[in-house]
Structures are given as structure tokens and as C-alpha cells.
Amino acid sequence: MKHVEGTFKGFGDLNLYCQSWYPTNQTQASVVMVHGLGGHSDLFNPAVDYLVVQGYEVHTFDLRGHGRSPGQRGHINTWAEFREDLRAFLQQIYQQRSGYPCFLWGHSLGGTIALDYALRSPQCLQGLIVSAPALGKVCISPVKLAVGRLLSRTLPRFSLKLGIRNDLCSRDPEICALYLKDALRHEYGSARLATEFFATVDWIYKHASDLQIPLLLLHGSADQVTFPEESRVFFQQIMFPDKEHREYPGHYHDLYIDLEYQGILADMEDWFERHSQSATTSQSSTFCIP
């Protein structure tokens, strides 16, 4: 396995941290991952190890205000910053690794970012996975959300701790303990992020029937950070025939590091393999502009 770290220029020429892993043998497809609020790209390591062995390149980056990327922790001025950062990252991958099918995987808030992007710019993507997407109701105090809405215009950078318990992310106590020690994680969200998030979720619901690429939606039935019923409702609004929804009994929020995560990664790899085989080379050509 080859590991490469670097940076790329996101929206407003902000230098964002990114990393990629390449299989030793032939590449089947590229998988681009988008992490959730407070997280960073290193948290995908179990999925990376699994997928690269199966022949998949994995590319991911730290969102602005997260991990090794600059910016106020948990703040954006407008949702377009997230969208255009992802677009710039995908453009870099297409320029360097054209010729392979490309799949987008977003987790939690990253799922919201991925859905917003795929609804607006489905070209070049052979499929979309969203795991535990944030699609409305979230495990944050209603009082804190109300404060965010109130201050978004006058004090957009006003920030509060989100108050999401680490033990809601995984049933593995060792993972929860590591979360507490992880200096790259943070627990903050700004007033402007709150209003931009809810406006984007409203837009996604209004345009759900417009999705035109294969979708795999995953959620744990015991998720108390983002809620499985939101995924069920959203899935029913997708009209594109190539869609799958899997809800895993008893699983918590971070499916890729929860107990029995290997089975979930195996399901994902099976979906990638089926859709890689059906993808055409022309869809991944150098003339494809995200």
C-alpha cells in the first residue's frame, strides 16, 4: 500500500490537507471519502485498510476548520465553501487518476455535503454512498440550535460546544477512549454553520427526486447522533431505480468503526464491485469536469 499526503487549494485558495492510499496491484476504482463534523480524514483508517487490499484507491481530505486543515473549528461562511472544496478535490483526482470509476462516500455531515454535491454535479461520479447522513434532526440541544439561528447574521462566528457524547459514536469502548485523546477532533459548531446546514438539508429534500446516480444509504438502527428514521424518509423520496437502503440492527453512529464493522465494509465493497463493473471508461475520461 502506498500512502501520499499533501494539500490542495479549496474555495478561496485555502490550502486543505489531503491524503491518498493506493493498492499494490491494479486499481479497480477510486473512492473519495468526506468525514463528519468534528472529525478528520484519519478516522477512516479501518475502511482504508479494508478497501485498499480489495484494489480500491482511497482519497480523502480534512474539511476546512477540521483536522490538519486551517480555519475556525466548525465554522463556514456559506455552504458553498464545503461544496467547492469537494469540487476542487475531485478535480485534482480526475486530473491525476483519470480512467477509473469514481465513487463518493460521505459520512454524517459529510453525507450531507456529498448529497448536496451529487444532486448538483452528478457527472463523473459512478455512485454515491452516504452513511448515517445528517438530514434534519441531530443530537444537539435545541437551545444551542436556536442560539445559532438567532446569532447567524449578527455574530456568525459565535461558537458553542456541540455536546455530542463520544460513547454514542461506537459500541467499542476502546474507540470511545481514543476519541477523547484525539487532538485532531473538535466539538464545536458556529452559528452560521447551523443555519447553513438546515438550509442545505431543506434544499436536499426538495431535490431528492432529482438524484441521477446509484445510491447506497447506510444507517445504524441505534444511532443517536443522526437518526435512522430521517434516512428512511429520505430514501423513499429517491426516484432513481438503482438505490439501496441498509439499516444495521443495534449499530451506532460511526458504522465503519463500530463493533462488527467488517460486515458493513464487506457490504460496501460488494456494492462498489458491482457498480465498478457496470461503469464505462468514458464516464471517467479526462474530459469529465466535476
Residue pairs with C-beta under 8 A, 6 or more apart in sequence:
1 21
1 22
1 23
1 24
1 52
1 53
2 21
2 22
2 24
3 19
3 20
3 21
3 22
4 19
4 20
4 21
4 22
5 17
5 18
5 19
6 17
6 18
6 19
7 15
7 16
7 17
7 18
8 15
8 16
8 18
8 61
8 88
8 89
8 92
9 15
9 16
9 88
10 16
10 64
10 81
10 84
10 85
10 88
10 89
11 64
11 80
11 81
11 84
11 85
11 88
12 81
14 64
14 69
14 70
14 71
14 85
15 69
15 70
16 61
16 62
16 63
16 64
16 69
16 70
16 85
16 89
17 41
17 61
17 62
17 67
17 68
17 69
18 41
18 59
18 60
18 61
18 62
18 89
18 92
19 41
19 59
19 60
19 61
20 57
20 58
20 59
20 60
21 48
21 52
21 57
21 58
22 52
22 57
23 52
23 53
23 54
23 55
23 56
23 57
25 55
26 55
27 55
27 56
27 57
27 97
27 100
28 54
28 55
28 56
28 100
28 101
28 272
28 273
28 276
29 56
29 57
29 100
29 101
29 102
29 103
29 126
29 272
29 276
29 279
30 56
30 57
30 58
30 59
30 93
30 97
30 100
30 101
30 102
30 103
31 51
31 56
31 57
31 58
31 59
31 102
31 103
31 105
31 272
32 59
32 60
32 89
32 90
32 93
32 102
32 103
32 104
32 105
33 41
33 44
33 47
33 58
33 59
33 60
33 105
33 106
33 107
33 110
34 60
34 63
34 86
34 104
34 105
34 106
34 107
34 110
34 111
34 113
34 114
35 41
35 43
35 44
35 60
35 62
35 63
35 66
35 67
35 107
35 108
35 110
36 107
36 108
36 109
36 110
36 111
36 132
36 134
37 66
37 74
37 108
37 109
37 134
37 162
37 189
38 66
38 74
38 162
38 164
38 185
38 186
38 187
38 188
39 66
39 67
39 107
39 108
39 110
39 185
40 62
40 66
40 67
40 68
40 184
40 185
41 60
41 61
41 62
41 67
42 67
42 184
43 254
43 257
44 58
44 60
44 256
46 256
46 257
46 261
46 265
47 58
47 256
47 265
47 268
48 58
50 262
50 265
50 269
51 58
51 265
51 268
51 269
51 272
52 58
54 269
54 273
56 269
56 272
57 97
57 100
59 89
59 93
61 69
61 85
61 89
62 68
62 69
63 69
63 82
63 85
63 110
63 113
64 70
64 71
64 76
64 81
64 82
64 85
65 71
65 72
65 73
65 74
65 75
65 76
66 73
66 74
66 186
67 184
68 184
72 157
72 159
72 190
73 159
73 186
73 188
74 159
74 162
74 186
74 188
74 189
74 190
74 193
75 156
75 157
75 159
75 188
75 189
75 190
75 192
75 193
76 82
76 190
76 192
76 193
76 196
77 156
77 192
78 192
78 196
79 116
79 196
79 197
79 199
79 200
82 113
82 116
83 113
83 116
83 117
83 120
86 113
86 114
86 117
87 117
87 121
87 290
90 102
90 104
90 124
90 290
91 289
91 290
93 102
94 102
94 124
94 284
94 286
94 288
94 289
94 290
95 286
98 284
98 285
98 286
98 288
99 281
99 284
99 285
99 286
100 284
101 126
101 127
101 275
101 276
101 279
101 283
101 284
102 124
102 125
102 126
102 284
103 125
103 126
103 127
103 128
103 129
103 272
103 275
104 114
104 117
104 118
104 125
104 127
104 128
104 129
105 114
105 128
105 129
105 130
105 131
105 268
106 112
106 113
106 114
106 115
106 128
106 129
106 130
106 131
106 133
107 130
107 131
107 132
107 133
107 254
107 255
107 256
108 131
108 132
108 133
108 134
108 225
108 226
108 253
108 254
109 134
109 197
111 130
111 131
111 132
111 133
111 134
111 135
112 133
112 134
112 135
112 197
112 200
112 201
112 204
114 128
114 130
115 128
115 130
115 133
115 204
115 211
116 200
116 203
116 204
118 125
118 128
118 211
118 213
119 204
119 207
119 208
119 210
119 211
121 290
122 211
122 212
122 213
123 288
123 289
123 290
124 283
124 284
124 288
124 289
124 290
125 213
126 213
126 214
126 275
126 276
126 279
126 283
126 284
127 213
127 214
127 215
127 216
127 271
127 272
127 275
128 211
128 213
128 214
128 215
128 216
129 215
129 216
129 217
129 218
129 268
129 271
130 215
130 216
130 217
130 218
131 217
131 218
131 219
131 255
131 256
132 218
132 219
132 220
132 223
132 225
132 226
132 231
132 253
132 254
132 255
133 217
133 219
133 226
133 230
133 231
133 234
134 197
134 201
134 226
135 201
135 204
135 205
135 226
135 230
135 231
135 233
135 234
136 201
136 205
136 227
136 230
137 226
137 227
137 230
138 225
138 226
138 227
139 164
139 168
139 224
139 225
139 226
140 162
140 163
140 164
140 189
141 163
144 160
144 162
144 163
145 194
147 158
147 160
147 191
148 158
148 160
148 189
148 190
148 191
148 192
148 193
148 194
148 195
149 191
149 194
149 195
149 198
150 191
151 158
151 191
152 191
152 192
152 194
152 195
155 191
156 190
156 191
156 192
157 190
157 191
157 192
158 190
158 191
159 188
159 189
159 190
159 191
160 188
160 189
161 187
161 188
162 187
162 188
162 189
163 187
164 187
164 225
166 176
166 179
166 180
167 173
167 176
168 223
168 224
168 225
168 252
168 253
169 175
169 176
169 179
169 225
169 252
169 253
169 254
169 257
169 258
170 176
170 252
170 253
170 254
170 257
170 258
170 259
171 250
171 251
171 252
171 258
171 259
172 257
172 258
172 259
175 254
175 257
175 258
179 185
204 234
205 234
205 237
208 234
208 237
208 238
209 237
209 238
209 239
211 238
211 239
211 240
212 240
213 240
213 242
214 240
214 242
214 243
214 275
215 238
215 240
215 242
215 243
215 244
216 243
216 244
216 246
216 268
216 271
217 231
217 234
217 235
217 243
217 244
217 245
217 246
218 246
218 247
218 248
218 255
218 264
218 267
218 268
219 226
219 228
219 231
219 245
219 246
219 247
219 248
219 255
220 228
220 247
220 248
220 250
220 251
220 252
220 253
220 255
220 258
221 228
221 247
221 248
221 249
221 250
221 251
222 249
222 250
222 251
222 252
223 251
223 252
223 253
224 252
224 253
225 252
225 253
226 253
228 247
231 245
231 247
232 245
232 247
235 243
235 245
244 271
246 267
248 255
248 264
251 258
251 259
251 260
251 264
252 258
255 261
255 264
256 264
256 265
258 264
